[in-house]
């Protein structure tokens, strides 16, 4: 019986991935335009800040202005750039939109090379490693190294950038763009990144999202490969579990993170286990007992 279910589950998953892929076009010209323009704006802003004022340009002013708003707001926004959050959110649509999920995987790999590569190359000092504690507002962990670029900004730009690429409505694209920018600005608000870091992070993330989507369109086969899908979904499930007990140092976001973890795990459990099991039981009853 278990062998029969596994065979049924494998076939069912393949059918779901194939029908899900049909819901999403391989490429989006308008989505690509949004990402390229966004990356261009971020590049201009970052270069203007750095060449016009210096690496620390705008930090004190933005950090002070952000202090007028509650800490919990910035903590909840900043965790949008947590890789675990991106994977947990992806679980909510991975099966229904496998092409989007595959583009996100490729974009994340490209972004990881960009982010980790430049962090290791420059190893720039963060605000807590340079400024006196009483001169700025620090929320959460006071990281001191590997400032450039902002990894949270890269992650937020990759996740929301892929959604921007595939979204059909302008209002939805504007919402995703706003969330990504706010997640980036939150890194200045919590006091662990310079604005230039954020601009560079959003720039790299937006480009990675575009490149990931383009590569996914040309190499679309793995999007409907059930074993590739299961491997990445399994990783996403593990990361979603960590949200239940690890708030990343932002205690005000602990409850939202736990809720997201439970939601993501619940959706994954229903889509990948409960639904196919119920379908299997119905198929067995319909077929009747074996002779």
KEKE-3310 file (N, C-alpha, C; in steps of 0.2 Angstrom, whole numbers, plus 5000, padded with zeros to 4 digits):
npx = (5004:5010:5019:5011:5005:5016:5020:5008:5008:5020:5017:5006:5011:5020:5010:5004:5014:5016:5004:5004:5014:5009:5002:5009:5018:5033:5042:5043:5041:5038:5039:5053:5058:5054:5062:5075:5075:5073:5085:5094:5090:5094:5108:5112:5108:5116:5129:5129:5127:5139:5150:5147:5146:5151:5155:5148:5137:5121:5117:5116:5105:5094:5093:5090:5078:5070:5069:5058:5048:5040:5050:5046:5040:5051:5058:5050:5049:5062:5065:5060:5070:5076:5083:5077:5064:5060:5061:5051:5040:5039:5035:5022:5017:5024:5020:5009:5014:5026:5036:5038:5044:5055:5062:5065:5074:5085:5088:5091:5103:5112:5112:5117:5131:5134:5132:5139:5151:5155:5155:5165:5176:5177:5174:5169:5167:5153:5140:5139:5152:5160:5154:5150:5140:5130:5127:5118:5103:5101:5094:5091:5104:5121:5129:5146:5155:5157:5149:5146:5138:5122:5115:5102:5095:5098:5092:5078:5076:5078:5068:5056:5058:5058:5044:5039:5043:5035:5022:5006:4999:5000:4998:5001:5014:5020:5017:5025:5038:5038:5038:5051:5060:5057:5061:5075:5078:5075:5086:5095:5088:5088:5101:5112:5118:5125:5117:5122:5126:5113:5108:5117:5114:5100:5101:5110:5101:5090:5095:5099:5087:5081:5090:5089:5076:5076:5086:5078:5068:5075:5080:5070:5066:5069:5059:5048:5052:5050:5059:5069:5061:5056:5067:5071:5060:5060:5071:5066:5056:5063:5070:5059:5054:5064:5060:5051:5057:5068:5071:5081:5087:5078:5067:5054:5049:5046:5034:5026:5035:5035:5021:5021:5030:5022:5011:5017:5022:5010:5003:5012:5011:4998:4997:5007:5006:4993:4983:4987:4986:4972:4967:4972:4966:4953:4954:4957:4946:4937:4942:4940:4940:4955:4956)
npy = (4994:5006:5008:5009:5021:5030:5029:5035:5047:5053:5054:5062:5074:5077:5080:5091:5100:5102:5107:5119:5125:5129:5140:5151:5163:5160:5171:5189:5204:5217:5215:5213:5225:5233:5228:5231:5245:5248:5243:5251:5264:5262:5260:5272:5280:5275:5277:5291:5295:5289:5295:5308:5312:5302:5285:5284:5291:5299:5291:5295:5304:5297:5286:5293:5299:5288:5283:5289:5281:5266:5253:5240:5240:5242:5231:5221:5224:5222:5209:5204:5203:5192:5176:5164:5168:5172:5159:5153:5160:5157:5144:5145:5147:5139:5126:5129:5139:5134:5139:5152:5149:5141:5151:5159:5152:5151:5164:5167:5159:5166:5179:5175:5173:5186:5194:5187:5186:5200:5204:5197:5202:5216:5217:5228:5239:5240:5252:5250:5247:5258:5270:5279:5272:5280:5289:5285:5276:5259:5244:5228:5215:5220:5220:5221:5219:5215:5224:5228:5222:5226:5211:5208:5217:5213:5200:5203:5211:5201:5191:5199:5205:5194:5191:5204:5203:5192:5197:5202:5214:5231:5238:5228:5225:5238:5237:5226:5231:5242:5236:5229:5240:5246:5236:5236:5249:5248:5242:5252:5259:5250:5251:5244:5245:5255:5268:5267:5253:5247:5252:5246:5233:5232:5235:5224:5213:5216:5215:5201:5195:5198:5191:5178:5175:5176:5166:5155:5155:5151:5139:5129:5117:5110:5116:5109:5097:5084:5080:5089:5099:5094:5093:5106:5111:5104:5109:5122:5119:5115:5127:5135:5129:5133:5146:5146:5146:5154:5170:5178:5188:5199:5202:5208:5204:5190:5184:5186:5179:5166:5164:5165:5154:5143:5144:5142:5129:5123:5125:5118:5105:5102:5104:5095:5083:5080:5083:5075:5062:5061:5061:5050:5040:5042:5038:5024:5019:5021:5013:5001:4985:4974:4961)
npz = (5000:5004:4994:4983:4986:4986:4972:4967:4973:4967:4954:4955:4960:4949:4939:4945:4945:4932:4927:4935:4930:4918:4921:4922:4912:4902:4901:4904:4897:4902:4916:4916:4912:4923:4933:4928:4927:4941:4946:4940:4946:4959:4958:4953:4964:4974:4970:4969:4983:4988:4980:4981:4995:5003:5011:5022:5020:5023:5034:5048:5047:5041:5050:5062:5059:5057:5070:5075:5073:5079:5087:5084:5072:5063:5065:5061:5048:5044:5045:5033:5025:5029:5024:5028:5029:5016:5010:5017:5014:5000:5000:5001:4988:4980:4974:4966:4958:4950:4941:4945:4957:4953:4946:4957:4964:4956:4955:4968:4970:4961:4968:4980:4977:4973:4984:4995:4990:4988:5001:5007:5000:5002:5016:5024:5038:5049:5055:5070:5073:5071:5075:5090:5103:5108:5098:5088:5084:5089:5085:5090:5086:5086:5074:5067:5056:5038:5030:5017:5002:5009:5015:5019:5011:4998:4998:5000:4989:4979:4982:4981:4969:4960:4961:4956:4943:4938:4941:4936:4938:4939:4951:4961:4958:4962:4975:4979:4976:4985:4997:4997:4996:5008:5017:5014:5019:5032:5037:5039:5048:5059:5062:5057:5044:5031:5021:5008:5007:5007:4995:4986:4989:4985:4972:4967:4971:4963:4950:4951:4952:4940:4931:4936:4932:4918:4915:4920:4911:4900:4904:4908:4911:4924:4933:4933:4937:4948:4958:4959:4964:4976:4983:4985:4991:5003:5009:5011:5020:5032:5035:5037:5049:5058:5061:5070:5083:5082:5082:5075:5082:5083:5093:5094:5082:5084:5086:5074:5065:5070:5067:5053:5051:5055:5047:5034:5035:5038:5026:5017:5022:5019:5005:5000:5007:5014:5004:4992:4999:5002:4990:4984:4993:4989:4975:4977:4983:4973:4963:4969:4978:4975:4964)
capx = (5000:5014:5023:5006:5004:5022:5019:5003:5011:5025:5013:5001:5016:5022:5004:5003:5019:5015:4998:5006:5019:5005:4998:5014:5022:5040:5045:5038:5045:5036:5042:5060:5059:5053:5068:5081:5075:5074:5092:5097:5089:5098:5115:5113:5107:5122:5135:5128:5129:5146:5154:5145:5147:5156:5152:5143:5132:5114:5116:5113:5099:5089:5093:5087:5071:5067:5068:5052:5043:5041:5055:5043:5039:5057:5060:5045:5051:5069:5065:5058:5076:5079:5083:5072:5057:5059:5059:5044:5034:5039:5031:5014:5015:5029:5017:5004:5017:5033:5040:5040:5048:5062:5066:5067:5079:5091:5090:5094:5110:5116:5112:5122:5137:5135:5132:5144:5158:5157:5156:5172:5181:5177:5174:5168:5164:5146:5140:5141:5159:5163:5150:5148:5133:5125:5126:5113:5098:5103:5089:5093:5111:5125:5135:5151:5159:5154:5143:5144:5132:5117:5112:5095:5092:5099:5087:5072:5076:5078:5061:5050:5060:5055:5037:5038:5044:5029:5016:5002:4995:5005:4998:5004:5021:5021:5017:5031:5044:5038:5041:5058:5063:5056:5065:5081:5079:5075:5093:5098:5084:5090:5108:5118:5120:5125:5113:5126:5125:5106:5107:5120:5110:5094:5104:5112:5096:5085:5098:5099:5080:5080:5094:5086:5070:5078:5089:5073:5064:5079:5081:5063:5064:5069:5053:5043:5055:5048:5064:5072:5056:5055:5074:5071:5054:5062:5076:5062:5053:5068:5071:5052:5054:5068:5056:5046:5061:5074:5069:5086:5089:5073:5062:5047:5046:5046:5027:5025:5040:5032:5015:5023:5032:5016:5007:5021:5022:5003:5001:5016:5008:4991:4998:5011:5004:4986:4979:4988:4984:4965:4966:4974:4961:4947:4955:4957:4939:4933:4944:4937:4945:4959:4953)
capy = (5000:5012:5008:5012:5028:5034:5030:5039:5054:5055:5055:5068:5079:5079:5083:5098:5105:5104:5112:5125:5129:5132:5146:5156:5163:5159:5177:5195:5210:5222:5213:5214:5232:5236:5226:5234:5252:5248:5242:5257:5269:5260:5261:5280:5283:5272:5281:5298:5295:5288:5300:5315:5313:5297:5279:5284:5297:5299:5286:5298:5307:5292:5283:5297:5300:5281:5282:5292:5276:5261:5248:5234:5241:5241:5224:5217:5225:5220:5201:5202:5201:5185:5171:5160:5171:5171:5152:5151:5163:5153:5138:5147:5147:5134:5121:5132:5143:5131:5143:5157:5146:5140:5157:5162:5147:5153:5171:5166:5157:5172:5184:5173:5174:5193:5196:5184:5188:5207:5205:5194:5206:5222:5217:5235:5240:5243:5258:5249:5246:5264:5275:5278:5269:5285:5294:5283:5271:5253:5239:5221:5213:5226:5218:5226:5218:5213:5228:5230:5225:5223:5205:5208:5220:5208:5195:5206:5213:5195:5188:5203:5206:5189:5192:5209:5200:5188:5199:5205:5220:5237:5240:5223:5227:5243:5235:5222:5236:5246:5231:5228:5246:5247:5231:5239:5255:5245:5240:5258:5261:5246:5254:5240:5246:5262:5268:5264:5246:5246:5254:5241:5227:5232:5234:5217:5209:5217:5212:5194:5193:5198:5186:5172:5174:5175:5160:5151:5154:5147:5132:5128:5110:5109:5119:5104:5091:5083:5078:5095:5103:5091:5095:5113:5112:5101:5114:5127:5117:5115:5134:5137:5126:5138:5152:5144:5146:5158:5177:5182:5194:5204:5199:5210:5200:5183:5181:5186:5174:5160:5163:5163:5147:5138:5145:5139:5122:5120:5125:5113:5099:5101:5103:5090:5077:5078:5083:5069:5056:5061:5060:5043:5036:5042:5033:5017:5018:5021:5007:4995:4980:4971:4954)
capz = (5000:5004:4988:4979:4987:4984:4965:4966:4975:4962:4948:4956:4960:4942:4936:4948:4943:4925:4927:4938:4925:4912:4923:4922:4906:4903:4901:4905:4895:4907:4922:4916:4912:4930:4937:4926:4929:4948:4948:4938:4951:4965:4956:4953:4971:4978:4967:4971:4990:4989:4977:4983:5002:5006:5012:5028:5018:5025:5039:5054:5046:5040:5057:5067:5056:5058:5077:5077:5072:5084:5085:5082:5065:5059:5066:5057:5041:5043:5044:5027:5021:5031:5019:5030:5028:5009:5008:5020:5010:4994:5001:5000:4981:4976:4970:4961:4953:4950:4937:4949:4962:4950:4945:4963:4966:4952:4957:4975:4969:4958:4973:4985:4974:4973:4991:4999:4986:4989:5008:5008:4996:5005:5023:5027:5045:5050:5060:5077:5073:5070:5079:5097:5104:5110:5093:5084:5087:5087:5087:5089:5086:5084:5070:5066:5050:5032:5029:5010:5002:5014:5013:5019:5005:4993:4999:4999:4982:4975:4983:4979:4962:4956:4961:4952:4936:4936:4943:4931:4939:4941:4958:4964:4957:4966:4982:4980:4976:4991:5003:4996:4998:5016:5020:5014:5023:5039:5039:5041:5054:5065:5064:5055:5038:5028:5015:5002:5008:5005:4988:4983:4990:4981:4965:4966:4971:4957:4944:4951:4951:4932:4928:4937:4928:4911:4915:4921:4905:4895:4906:4911:4913:4932:4936:4933:4939:4955:4963:4961:4967:4982:4987:4987:4996:5009:5012:5014:5026:5037:5037:5040:5056:5063:5062:5076:5089:5081:5079:5072:5087:5083:5098:5092:5076:5085:5085:5066:5062:5072:5063:5046:5051:5056:5041:5028:5036:5037:5018:5014:5024:5016:4998:4998:5010:5015:4998:4988:5002:5001:4983:4984:4996:4984:4970:4979:4984:4967:4960:4972:4980:4970:4963)
cpx = (5004:5017:5018:5005:5010:5022:5014:5005:5016:5021:5009:5005:5018:5016:5003:5008:5018:5009:4999:5010:5015:5002:5003:5018:5030:5044:5040:5043:5044:5039:5050:5062:5058:5060:5074:5081:5076:5081:5096:5096:5093:5105:5116:5113:5114:5128:5135:5130:5136:5151:5153:5147:5152:5152:5147:5137:5125:5112:5112:5106:5093:5088:5089:5079:5067:5065:5061:5046:5045:5046:5052:5042:5045:5060:5056:5047:5058:5070:5063:5064:5080:5078:5077:5065:5055:5057:5053:5039:5034:5035:5024:5012:5019:5025:5012:5008:5025:5038:5043:5045:5055:5066:5069:5073:5086:5093:5093:5102:5114:5117:5117:5129:5139:5136:5138:5151:5160:5158:5163:5177:5182:5178:5173:5165:5157:5146:5142:5148:5163:5160:5150:5141:5128:5124:5121:5109:5100:5097:5091:5101:5115:5131:5140:5155:5154:5148:5141:5144:5127:5114:5105:5092:5093:5093:5080:5071:5075:5070:5056:5052:5057:5047:5035:5038:5038:5022:5012:4999:5001:5004:5001:5012:5024:5022:5024:5038:5044:5041:5048:5062:5063:5061:5073:5082:5079:5082:5097:5094:5086:5097:5113:5120:5120:5120:5116:5125:5118:5105:5111:5117:5104:5096:5105:5106:5091:5088:5098:5092:5079:5084:5091:5080:5071:5081:5083:5069:5068:5080:5075:5062:5064:5063:5048:5046:5054:5053:5068:5067:5056:5062:5074:5066:5056:5067:5071:5058:5057:5069:5065:5052:5058:5065:5052:5050:5067:5071:5075:5089:5084:5067:5055:5044:5045:5039:5025:5029:5037:5025:5016:5026:5027:5012:5010:5021:5015:5001:5005:5013:5002:4993:5002:5010:4997:4982:4980:4985:4976:4963:4967:4969:4954:4948:4955:4950:4935:4935:4941:4942:4949:4956:4958)
cpy = (5006:5013:5011:5019:5032:5035:5035:5046:5057:5058:5062:5074:5082:5083:5090:5103:5107:5108:5118:5129:5132:5138:5152:5157:5162:5166:5183:5201:5216:5221:5215:5221:5235:5234:5230:5242:5252:5248:5248:5263:5268:5261:5268:5283:5281:5276:5288:5299:5294:5293:5307:5316:5308:5290:5279:5289:5295:5295:5290:5301:5302:5288:5287:5298:5293:5280:5285:5287:5270:5256:5242:5234:5239:5234:5219:5218:5222:5212:5199:5201:5195:5180:5166:5162:5170:5164:5150:5154:5159:5147:5139:5146:5142:5129:5124:5136:5140:5135:5149:5155:5144:5146:5160:5158:5150:5160:5171:5164:5162:5177:5182:5174:5181:5195:5194:5186:5195:5208:5203:5199:5212:5222:5224:5234:5243:5248:5256:5248:5252:5270:5274:5276:5275:5290:5291:5278:5264:5248:5232:5220:5219:5223:5223:5225:5216:5217:5229:5223:5223:5217:5204:5211:5216:5203:5197:5208:5206:5192:5193:5205:5201:5190:5198:5207:5197:5191:5202:5212:5225:5238:5234:5224:5232:5241:5231:5226:5240:5242:5230:5234:5247:5242:5233:5245:5253:5244:5246:5260:5257:5247:5249:5240:5253:5262:5266:5256:5244:5247:5248:5234:5226:5231:5227:5212:5209:5214:5204:5191:5193:5192:5179:5170:5173:5168:5154:5150:5150:5140:5131:5121:5108:5112:5114:5097:5090:5082:5085:5099:5101:5093:5102:5115:5109:5106:5120:5126:5117:5122:5137:5135:5131:5144:5152:5146:5151:5165:5181:5188:5199:5201:5202:5207:5193:5180:5181:5180:5167:5159:5161:5156:5142:5138:5141:5132:5119:5120:5119:5106:5097:5099:5097:5083:5075:5078:5077:5062:5055:5059:5052:5038:5036:5037:5026:5015:5017:5015:5001:4990:4976:4963:4949)
cpz = (5000:4998:4983:4980:4985:4976:4963:4967:4970:4956:4949:4957:4953:4939:4939:4946:4936:4924:4930:4933:4920:4914:4922:4915:4907:4904:4902:4903:4900:4913:4922:4916:4919:4934:4935:4928:4937:4950:4946:4943:4957:4964:4956:4960:4975:4976:4969:4978:4991:4986:4979:4991:5005:5008:5017:5026:5020:5031:5045:5053:5045:5047:5062:5065:5058:5065:5079:5076:5077:5082:5082:5074:5061:5060:5062:5049:5039:5042:5037:5022:5024:5026:5021:5029:5021:5007:5011:5016:5003:4995:5000:4993:4977:4971:4965:4956:4952:4946:4941:4954:4959:4948:4951:4966:4962:4954:4964:4974:4966:4964:4978:4983:4975:4980:4995:4996:4988:4997:5010:5005:5000:5013:5027:5034:5045:5055:5067:5078:5073:5074:5086:5098:5106:5104:5088:5087:5084:5090:5085:5089:5083:5080:5068:5059:5044:5031:5022:5006:5008:5011:5014:5013:4999:4993:4997:4992:4977:4976:4979:4971:4958:4955:4956:4945:4934:4937:4937:4932:4942:4949:4963:4964:4961:4973:4984:4981:4982:4997:5003:4998:5006:5020:5020:5019:5030:5042:5042:5048:5060:5066:5062:5048:5036:5023:5009:5001:5005:4998:4984:4983:4986:4974:4963:4966:4965:4951:4945:4950:4943:4929:4929:4933:4921:4911:4916:4915:4900:4897:4911:4914:4921:4935:4937:4935:4946:4960:4964:4965:4975:4986:4989:4992:5003:5013:5015:5020:5032:5040:5040:5048:5061:5065:5069:5083:5088:5078:5076:5076:5087:5087:5096:5086:5078:5084:5078:5063:5064:5068:5056:5046:5051:5050:5035:5029:5035:5029:5015:5015:5020:5008:4996:5001:5011:5009:4994:4992:5002:4994:4981:4987:4992:4978:4971:4980:4978:4963:4963:4974:4974:4970:4966)
residu = (UNK:UNK:UNK:UNK:UNK:UNK:UNK:UNK:UNK:UNK:UNK:UNK:UNK:UNK:UNK:UNK:UNK:UNK:UNK:UNK:UNK:UNK:UNK:UNK:UNK:UNK:UNK:UNK:UNK:UNK:UNK:UNK:UNK:UNK:UNK:UNK:UNK:UNK:UNK:UNK:UNK:UNK:UNK:UNK:UNK:UNK:UNK:UNK:UNK:UNK:UNK:UNK:UNK:UNK:UNK:UNK:UNK:UNK:UNK:UNK:UNK:UNK:UNK:UNK:UNK:UNK:UNK:UNK:UNK:UNK:UNK:UNK:UNK:UNK:UNK:UNK:UNK:UNK:UNK:UNK:UNK:UNK:UNK:UNK:UNK:UNK:UNK:UNK:UNK:UNK:UNK:UNK:UNK:UNK:UNK:UNK:UNK:UNK:UNK:UNK:UNK:UNK:UNK:UNK:UNK:UNK:UNK:UNK:UNK:UNK:UNK:UNK:UNK:UNK:UNK:UNK:UNK:UNK:UNK:UNK:UNK:UNK:UNK:UNK:UNK:UNK:UNK:UNK:UNK:UNK:UNK:UNK:UNK:UNK:UNK:UNK:UNK:UNK:UNK:UNK:UNK:UNK:UNK:UNK:UNK:UNK:UNK:UNK:UNK:UNK:UNK:UNK:UNK:UNK:UNK:UNK:UNK:UNK:UNK:UNK:UNK:UNK:UNK:UNK:UNK:UNK:UNK:UNK:UNK:UNK:UNK:UNK:UNK:UNK:UNK:UNK:UNK:UNK:UNK:UNK:UNK:UNK:UNK:UNK:UNK:UNK:UNK:UNK:UNK:UNK:UNK:UNK:UNK:UNK:UNK:UNK:UNK:UNK:UNK:UNK:UNK:UNK:UNK:UNK:UNK:UNK:UNK:UNK:UNK:UNK:UNK:UNK:UNK:UNK:UNK:UNK:UNK:UNK:UNK:UNK:UNK:UNK:UNK:UNK:UNK:UNK:UNK:UNK:UNK:UNK:UNK:UNK:UNK:UNK:UNK:UNK:UNK:UNK:UNK:UNK:UNK:UNK:UNK:UNK:UNK:UNK:UNK:UNK:UNK:UNK:UNK:UNK:UNK:UNK:UNK:UNK:UNK:UNK:UNK:UNK:UNK:UNK:UNK:UNK:UNK:UNK:UNK:UNK:UNK:UNK:UNK:UNK:UNK:UNK:UNK:UNK:UNK:UNK:UNK:UNK:UNK:UNK:UNK:UNK:UNK:UNK:UNK:UNK:UNK:UNK:UNK)
# end
